[in-house]
Amino acid sequence: MTRTFTVAAPDGARLQVQEWPATGPADAPTVVLAHGWTLTRASWLPVVEQLVARGLRVVAYDQRGHGGSGPLRGQPSVRALGDDLAAVLDVVAPTGPVVLGGHSMGGMTVMAYAGLHPESFASRVAGVVLVATSAGDLKGTGLGSVEAWAMRFAARLPQLRAGRLVTTRGQRALLFGADADPEHVRLTRQQVADTTLPTMGRFFSALAEHDEAEALAQFEGVQTVVLVGDRDKLTPKRHAIRLAELVPHAELQVLPGRGHMLAYEATDEVVAAFTTLLDGLPDTHSADRS
């Protein structure tokens, strides 16, 4: 049975967290997942289902202003998201190793956590999977000038959901690669449409200012896998290549024909990145895969 609860961030923001308990070895690392801009923890569900089936304990949470977490107050920053992750870890895994997964803005969250809490990162984090993300220099996150203007306008609006402003066709074109599954597009569109306009607009500005290149020095000695689709429009392949340059020991995987939503588009490859990493950790007991 899953458990859903709330964790308080350092500034009082309320973060909704979901835990899937382990059925495998109790000393295996906990997998903690952070999602991307305008999405929710539900975007990780195809990956979660397979990891849980392997007996792993998995935790996913909604970033501030997203999903079931509290409404956004003020102007957010990616640095604040790093502190949010630290607060979640203090509650869900105060001891023992963890493996972190971050998609898009969630990957930036992991980088910010490493930079802000280097001692905790070094002592607690056994591995990292970075999915369709960037260390910085986003320059508009794949949107055109009109869309970028709309995001800046949305940042000043009341707490209204995007709703019908978000279209299925637009999400398929922006976020998916070749042969997108219509159900995956529908699920993604629903998450984005449920996001409030201020959350969209204010995080757009936060992502444009994001630069965690220096934080990647903290990844030294931490097993890291970087995945990117070669049709990703939001965080194109060059961002993943730069990550692999800044974390020289990282394993870089470029997935042909895939876009930004790899947990949907390339579920098996994302799961394999986690399980291969977990199997390679010293003193880690793999769950029964039979």
LUMSEMAR-425816 format. One record per residue (C-alpha): residue in one letter; x, y, z; residue number from 1. Coordinates in pm, 1 decimal. Layout:
BEGIN
> a:X:Y:Z:NUM .
...
This chain:
BEGIN
> m:0.0:0.0:0.0:1 .
> t:125.4:345.7:-83.3:2 .
> r:134.4:624.8:172.2:3 .
> t:71.6:991.8:94.9:4 .
> f:170.6:1266.7:336.8:5 .
> t:296.8:1623.1:358.5:6 .
> v:647.9:1752.3:425.9:7 .
> a:719.8:2113.6:522.8:8 .
> a:992.7:2293.9:328.4:9 .
> p:1229.4:2527.8:519.7:10 .
> d:1015.7:2831.5:430.0:11 .
> g:689.9:2660.1:522.5:12 .
> a:582.9:2546.7:174.5:13 .
> r:384.0:2223.2:191.8:14 .
> l:505.4:1939.1:-31.1:15 .
> q:289.1:1636.0:-103.2:16 .
> v:489.4:1313.1:-92.3:17 .
> q:401.7:957.4:-192.4:18 .
> e:586.2:647.4:-74.8:19 .
> w:579.2:294.8:-213.5:20 .
> p:726.4:60.6:52.9:21 .
> a:998.4:-192.0:-21.2:22 .
> t:919.0:-559.2:-57.9:23 .
> g:1281.8:-651.8:-126.6:24 .
> p:1592.6:-622.6:92.7:25 .
> a:1551.8:-360.7:364.1:26 .
> d:1906.9:-230.8:316.4:27 .
> a:1861.7:-146.0:-52.9:28 .
> p:1875.2:226.6:-132.5:29 .
> t:1555.4:429.4:-140.8:30 .
> v:1481.4:577.3:-483.5:31 .
> v:1360.9:939.3:-459.5:32 .
> l:1217.7:1107.2:-769.4:33 .
> a:1172.5:1476.0:-856.2:34 .
> h:953.7:1579.0:-1150.8:35 .
> g:971.2:1851.9:-1410.2:36 .
> w:819.9:2194.8:-1472.5:37 .
> t:435.0:2199.6:-1494.4:38 .
> l:418.5:1825.0:-1425.4:39 .
> t:352.6:1623.0:-1108.3:40 .
> r:488.0:1310.0:-946.4:41 .
> a:243.2:1119.3:-1168.8:42 .
> s:482.0:1176.9:-1459.5:43 .
> w:712.4:919.8:-1297.5:44 .
> l:445.1:649.3:-1251.7:45 .
> p:544.4:419.2:-1541.0:46 .
> v:897.4:405.5:-1394.2:47 .
> v:772.6:378.1:-1036.4:48 .
> e:558.0:77.4:-1120.3:49 .
> q:853.2:-117.9:-1256.9:50 .
> l:1088.6:-20.6:-973.5:51 .
> v:829.3:-118.1:-711.9:52 .
> a:775.0:-449.8:-892.2:53 .
> r:1146.0:-514.1:-834.0:54 .
> g:1097.8:-474.5:-460.6:55 .
> l:1245.9:-126.0:-424.5:56 .
> r:1124.0:147.1:-192.8:57 .
> v:1032.6:448.1:-404.8:58 .
> v:938.0:802.2:-302.7:59 .
> a:807.4:1072.0:-536.4:60 .
> y:680.0:1416.7:-447.5:61 .
> d:513.6:1718.5:-603.3:62 .
> q:738.0:2021.1:-639.2:63 .
> r:616.7:2340.4:-471.4:64 .
> g:326.7:2496.1:-659.2:65 .
> h:263.7:2173.8:-852.9:66 .
> g:13.0:1890.5:-813.2:67 .
> g:-99.1:1830.0:-456.9:68 .
> s:161.2:2057.4:-299.3:69 .
> g:65.8:2398.0:-163.1:70 .
> p:12.6:2698.2:-391.1:71 .
> l:314.9:2894.8:-497.3:72 .
> r:399.6:3198.2:-285.2:73 .
> g:630.3:3459.8:-430.7:74 .
> q:901.2:3404.2:-690.1:75 .
> p:1055.7:3054.5:-673.6:76 .
> s:1410.7:2952.4:-759.7:77 .
> v:1575.3:2626.3:-849.8:78 .
> r:1791.0:2673.9:-539.8:79 .
> a:1474.7:2665.4:-326.4:80 .
> l:1386.5:2334.4:-490.7:81 .
> g:1722.6:2197.1:-376.3:82 .
> d:1631.6:2283.6:-18.7:83 .
> d:1289.1:2124.6:-71.0:84 .
> l:1455.9:1798.7:-176.0:85 .
> a:1675.9:1811.4:132.9:86 .
> a:1363.1:1851.0:349.4:87 .
> v:1195.0:1554.4:178.5:88 .
> l:1504.1:1337.6:228.3:89 .
> d:1523.9:1430.1:598.0:90 .
> v:1173.8:1288.2:642.2:91 .
> v:1157.4:993.2:403.2:92 .
> a:1514.6:864.4:432.5:93 .
> p:1691.3:1019.4:734.2:94 .
> t:1942.1:733.8:728.1:95 .
> g:2067.9:490.7:470.2:96 .
> p:2165.0:536.8:105.6:97 .
> v:1944.3:696.4:-157.4:98 .
> v:1941.5:702.4:-534.9:99 .
> l:1803.6:1025.0:-680.8:100 .
> g:1618.7:1061.9:-1008.1:101 .
> g:1540.5:1398.6:-1160.2:102 .
> h:1347.8:1474.1:-1477.8:103 .
> s:1394.9:1816.3:-1638.1:104 .
> m:1343.5:2069.3:-1354.7:105 .
> g:1371.0:1772.4:-1118.4:106 .
> g:1724.0:1707.6:-1242.5:107 .
> m:1805.4:2071.5:-1176.6:108 .
> t:1661.9:2020.3:-827.8:109 .
> v:1909.8:1737.1:-768.1:110 .
> m:2197.4:1958.4:-885.6:111 .
> a:2087.1:2241.3:-656.4:112 .
> y:2065.1:1999.2:-363.5:113 .
> a:2420.8:1881.9:-433.2:114 .
> g:2547.5:2238.6:-440.9:115 .
> l:2362.3:2355.6:-130.4:116 .
> h:2412.2:2042.4:81.7:117 .
> p:2742.6:1893.8:-35.2:118 .
> e:2814.8:1697.4:281.8:119 .
> s:2472.9:1534.3:284.6:120 .
> f:2494.6:1465.2:-88.0:121 .
> a:2837.5:1303.1:-54.3:122 .
> s:2744.9:1088.8:244.6:123 .
> r:2390.3:986.6:147.5:124 .
> v:2360.4:972.5:-231.0:125 .
> a:2471.7:645.4:-385.7:126 .
> g:2371.5:730.8:-741.2:127 .
> v:2189.5:977.7:-963.9:128 .
> v:1983.4:938.9:-1280.5:129 .
> l:1942.9:1268.2:-1469.4:130 .
> v:1664.0:1254.5:-1728.1:131 .
> a:1617.5:1520.5:-1996.8:132 .
> t:1769.6:1801.2:-1793.9:133 .
> s:2031.5:2076.8:-1798.0:134 .
> a:2293.5:2248.9:-1583.0:135 .
> g:2188.2:2590.5:-1718.3:136 .
> d:2196.4:2819.3:-2022.6:137 .
> l:1839.5:2724.8:-2113.7:138 .
> k:1762.2:3046.0:-2307.5:139 .
> g:1385.0:3019.9:-2311.8:140 .
> t:1339.6:2644.8:-2243.8:141 .
> g:1247.4:2571.1:-2605.2:142 .
> l:965.3:2826.4:-2629.7:143 .
> g:938.3:3097.8:-2892.3:144 .
> s:933.7:3470.2:-2817.4:145 .
> v:552.4:3488.4:-2809.2:146 .
> e:525.7:3196.3:-2570.8:147 .
> a:802.3:3340.0:-2354.1:148 .
> w:612.1:3671.0:-2333.2:149 .
> a:299.0:3476.9:-2235.4:150 .
> m:490.2:3304.1:-1955.3:151 .
> r:607.4:3637.0:-1816.1:152 .
> f:247.0:3763.6:-1829.4:153 .
> a:114.8:3445.5:-1662.4:154 .
> a:352.2:3498.9:-1369.9:155 .
> r:144.9:3802.9:-1265.4:156 .
> l:-199.2:3639.7:-1294.5:157 .
> p:-422.6:3499.2:-1015.9:158 .
> q:-406.1:3133.0:-913.9:159 .
> l:-598.6:3005.6:-1216.5:160 .
> r:-527.9:2672.7:-1383.2:161 .
> a:-404.1:2673.1:-1741.2:162 .
> g:-691.1:2447.1:-1850.1:163 .
> r:-794.4:2481.0:-2212.5:164 .
> l:-498.8:2702.9:-2291.1:165 .
> v:-300.4:2378.2:-2299.6:166 .
> t:-373.4:2166.8:-2608.2:167 .
> t:-299.9:1804.8:-2682.1:168 .
> r:-147.8:1897.6:-3018.3:169 .
> g:81.2:2153.5:-2857.1:170 .
> q:203.9:1913.8:-2592.1:171 .
> r:273.6:1641.4:-2846.6:172 .
> a:473.4:1881.1:-3063.5:173 .
> l:672.1:2034.9:-2778.3:174 .
> l:734.5:1741.0:-2546.3:175 .
> f:731.8:1418.0:-2746.7:176 .
> g:940.9:1259.2:-3016.7:177 .
> a:835.7:1013.5:-3284.8:178 .
> d:536.3:780.1:-3251.9:179 .
> a:404.3:929.4:-2927.5:180 .
> d:146.1:715.2:-2748.4:181 .
> p:-181.1:916.8:-2741.6:182 .
> e:-246.4:811.8:-2382.3:183 .
> h:93.1:941.4:-2272.6:184 .
> v:24.3:1271.0:-2447.7:185 .
> r:-316.8:1290.6:-2279.7:186 .
> l:-171.1:1226.2:-1933.7:187 .
> t:97.6:1488.4:-1987.3:188 .
> r:-150.0:1744.2:-2117.2:189 .
> q:-371.5:1687.3:-1811.6:190 .
> q:-85.7:1753.1:-1570.3:191 .
> v:17.2:2069.9:-1751.9:192 .
> a:-343.0:2191.8:-1780.5:193 .
> d:-392.0:2143.2:-1404.8:194 .
> t:-91.5:2365.9:-1331.2:195 .
> t:-169.6:2723.4:-1228.5:196 .
> l:-64.6:3008.7:-1452.7:197 .
> p:155.7:3174.5:-1185.6:198 .
> t:341.5:2846.2:-1133.0:199 .
> m:402.8:2819.9:-1506.8:200 .
> g:518.3:3178.3:-1544.7:201 .
> r:726.2:3216.2:-1231.9:202 .
> f:909.5:2889.2:-1278.7:203 .
> f:975.0:2983.6:-1640.7:204 .
> s:1178.4:3276.3:-1506.6:205 .
> a:1344.7:3054.9:-1245.3:206 .
> l:1455.0:2805.9:-1510.6:207 .
> a:1594.0:3083.6:-1728.7:208 .
> e:1815.4:3192.3:-1435.8:209 .
> h:1916.5:2837.8:-1338.6:210 .
> d:2291.2:2768.0:-1343.3:211 .
> e:2420.6:2475.9:-1136.5:212 .
> a:2733.1:2392.3:-1334.6:213 .
> e:2953.2:2447.8:-1029.8:214 .
> a:2736.6:2215.5:-819.8:215 .
> l:2826.2:1923.6:-1046.3:216 .
> a:3170.1:1909.7:-885.4:217 .
> q:2989.1:1744.2:-593.7:218 .
> f:2903.3:1446.9:-817.7:219 .
> e:3264.0:1326.8:-796.4:220 .
> g:3253.3:959.2:-698.3:221 .
> v:2872.8:935.8:-729.5:222 .
> q:2755.0:697.4:-1000.1:223 .
> t:2561.1:903.7:-1252.7:224 .
> v:2358.6:826.4:-1563.9:225 .
> v:2243.1:1099.8:-1803.5:226 .
> l:1961.4:1027.0:-2049.5:227 .
> v:1831.5:1246.1:-2331.3:228 .
> g:1612.6:1201.8:-2637.0:229 .
> d:1763.3:1321.9:-2961.4:230 .
> r:1433.8:1501.5:-3039.0:231 .
> d:1411.3:1681.3:-2705.6:232 .
> k:1312.3:2044.1:-2770.8:233 .
> l:1316.0:2172.1:-2409.9:234 .
> t:1655.1:2038.8:-2303.2:235 .
> p:1824.2:1936.7:-2629.1:236 .
> k:2106.8:1685.7:-2657.3:237 .
> r:2376.3:1952.4:-2618.2:238 .
> h:2267.3:2000.8:-2256.0:239 .
> a:2316.5:1631.5:-2181.9:240 .
> i:2656.3:1634.8:-2352.4:241 .
> r:2758.0:1928.8:-2134.0:242 .
> l:2642.9:1738.7:-1823.3:243 .
> a:2858.7:1444.4:-1924.8:244 .
> e:3153.4:1680.7:-1970.9:245 .
> l:3102.2:1836.4:-1627.2:246 .
> v:3058.0:1492.0:-1466.8:247 .
> p:3326.1:1302.9:-1661.7:248 .
> h:3247.9:964.2:-1511.2:249 .
> a:2876.6:990.7:-1601.7:250 .
> e:2728.0:745.4:-1847.9:251 .
> l:2553.3:934.2:-2130.2:252 .
> q:2267.8:767.4:-2317.8:253 .
> v:2112.4:940.0:-2621.2:254 .
> l:1779.3:779.3:-2713.8:255 .
> p:1692.7:796.2:-3086.1:256 .
> g:1352.9:934.5:-3179.8:257 .
> r:1258.9:1028.6:-2824.2:258 .
> g:1161.9:1369.8:-2692.3:259 .
> h:1144.3:1524.3:-2347.0:260 .
> m:902.0:1287.8:-2169.7:261 .
> l:1131.1:988.6:-2134.2:262 .
> a:951.5:829.5:-1838.0:263 .
> y:664.1:775.6:-2082.3:264 .
> e:848.0:746.0:-2412.9:265 .
> a:1137.8:529.1:-2296.4:266 .
> t:1018.9:372.0:-1972.2:267 .
> d:1229.7:58.4:-2007.9:268 .
> e:1547.4:255.1:-2073.1:269 .
> v:1488.9:481.2:-1773.0:270 .
> v:1415.0:183.5:-1548.6:271 .
> a:1725.9:8.5:-1678.7:272 .
> a:1934.7:313.0:-1587.1:273 .
> f:1815.0:285.7:-1227.1:274 .
> t:1845.0:-91.4:-1195.9:275 .
> t:2186.2:-111.4:-1361.9:276 .
> l:2311.1:163.7:-1134.8:277 .
> l:2163.3:-5.3:-826.7:278 .
> d:2309.2:-341.1:-920.5:279 .
> g:2652.2:-180.8:-955.2:280 .
> l:2655.3:-22.8:-610.8:281 .
> p:2879.2:-186.3:-351.3:282 .
> d:2697.4:-388.4:-87.4:283 .
> t:2364.1:-335.5:-258.2:284 .
> h:2136.5:-638.7:-269.1:285 .
> s:1930.0:-662.1:-583.8:286 .
> a:1564.0:-744.6:-547.0:287 .
> d:1433.7:-1072.0:-688.7:288 .
> r:1352.6:-1016.2:-1055.1:289 .
> s:1194.6:-1353.5:-1113.4:290 .
